[in-house]
Amino acid sequence: MLRRSLLPLALATVLVAPAAFAAGQKTEKAPGQGDLTDFTYQTGLPRAPEQEAVVFENADLSFKLDPSKESLAGDAKLTFRATKPIDKLVVELDRNYNVSSVEVDGQPVAKGTWTNPEGRMYVPLAKPLAAGQAATLRIVYDGHPHVAKRAPWDGGFVWSKAPTGEPWFVSAIQGNGCDLFWPCIDHPQGEPLQVDQHVTVPAPLVSAGNGVAMGMDEKDGWRTYHWRTKNPDTYAIAINVGPYEVMQADYKSRYGNTIPLRYWYLKSDDPAKVKGLFAEFSSILDFFEEKIGPYPFADEKMGVVETPHLGMEHQTINAYGNEYKKSEYGYDWLLQHEFAHEWFGNQLTNKDWDDMWLHEGYGTYMQPLYMQWLRGDMEYHANLMKQRATLANVHPIVSDKPMREEDVYSDEVGPGHDIYYKASLVMDTLRHLLGDKDFFAVTRQIVYGRTDPKPGNFKPLYASTRDYIAAVKQVTDKDYQWFFDVYLYQPKLPELIATRNGDRLDLRWQVPGNKPFPMPVEVRVGDKVETVAMANGQGSLPIQAHESYTLDPHSLVLRQLPHIDAFQQDKSEREKEDARKKAAGGG
């Protein structure tokens, strides 16, 4: 996700910054608006019982956006079907909005009977809903949406100007949640089955939205764009407005269907760069459809829109603000990474923030895999080596308890950027352990709920870390709990200890807590490479006194490496010394 999804390691400092920001500060105050409450500042907090007892069937959202006032007038019609009896409807909405009207099934709800003290809105029902019954909640509201000062790392709206002077404004709300501009269930499992957006903006501005374009009406100097999408992540519903032009084509999928490709962009002094970025769409689609499976939203589009912030995986309308910069590997890393989240984030959605490595770890691993597919092994190994040099190994990737989003992304109290790079390297190790056939079968099982996905035979789903471990067992018919206990549920890496003992080289895995770790490992002795099974975490092989050896010569296993530790310590000391000199005026 690109509130945090800044993958090339040349930009690692950019990734660390948001974690510190999230842990230590709140977003700043928008003009004419009060501070966010602690509740609204958070996202993904435990749902109310009434929210767990409904299916969110439809969100029909109307927005009138006036960039001259930086204001939003909203009209939300939300349909919920009860799965068990409830006597109220509960949604989240920033309390700083003025709510002018609340209705349930067309009947007004009097002020004073509904409440929204901290950003969770409780609306009583005149008659309780029985299981299977539905109700439509309508909320009419207006105000100034919270302004993001450092989008995409803090949530809110970005009001900007295009280089040609026209208004250019977007939403980027992953970090603080959908309730910053529409009433929703602000939780990973709060996805509506369908969302209709009616976005009204000054003509001739263009609104690029999620899903399928249903039409545009123009009246009295205002344009209303209608967009429809299915099963979106709540934070993926996005506003993107500007003097856009659109580049379009159709992609013929290996699965027999046709996928619309769309890129909304600002006028450029270098149209070749625009065309160059658009040309990458097909290559990226080729990779994901070959290695993972069908594009999940082929009946809508592969959409990208240029934004005044770096980027975010807004389902079928990914935000792009990388200014057409290529990485050292010769491709646009941001475009590829955000598109990875269509599989790992939008098709597969984490059940809890504690499972966020399923989004970020897999999304990150797709970059070296893409390089291997596109360029070959040198770029693949170079990318993985850059990742390896960044690992913190201070907090476990998975705590096995409900987590707040800001804590997961914090390097101080949570795994932080280890959910990107360490989780990516864990995936690489698992791939080599299982072999490509089983690894990609596991990936398809967790993403699609089956190993034989085809257009039309799968739906978006939720998954947890436990579900992933179960998928590995289902595909391989083996129990790999030991692997995940070491790599996900505790922070330290296993260390491979090698000792010469006469004409034998003895090996053993040293693991915190002496956990079982029967990880096989390759060893080069002389000019031969052998695989040592390491049953019970130990093994040995013959070696002559004159022979040299290399442990894990093809870097197949993520493990503690003293030379990486020394590099990280030296880097940390140099950074502290540079900071000291700068503070003393010597920098």
Secondary structure by P-SEA (a helix, b strand, c coil): ccccccccccaaaaaaaaaaaaacccccccccccccccccccccccccaaaaaccccccbbbbbbbccccbbbbbbbbbbbbcccccbbbbbcccccccccccccccccccccccccccbbbbbbcccccccbbbbbbbbcccccbbbccccccbbbbbbbcccccbbbbbbcccccccccccccccccccccbbbbbccccccbbbbbccccccccccccbbbbbbbbcccccccccccccbbbbbbbbbbccccbbbbbbbbbcccccaaaaaaaaaaaaaaaaaaaacccccccccccbbbbbccccccccccbbbbccccccccccccaaaaaaaaaaccccccccccccccccaaaaaaaaaaaaaaacccaaaaaaaaaaaaacccccccccccccccccccccccccccccccaaaaaaaaaaaaaacaaaaaaaaaaaacccccccccccccccccaaaaaaaaaaaacccaaaaaaccccccbbbbbbbbbccccbbbbbbbccccccbbbbbbbcccbbbbbcccccccbbbbcccbbbbcccccccccccaaaaaaaaaaaaaaaaaaaaaaaccc
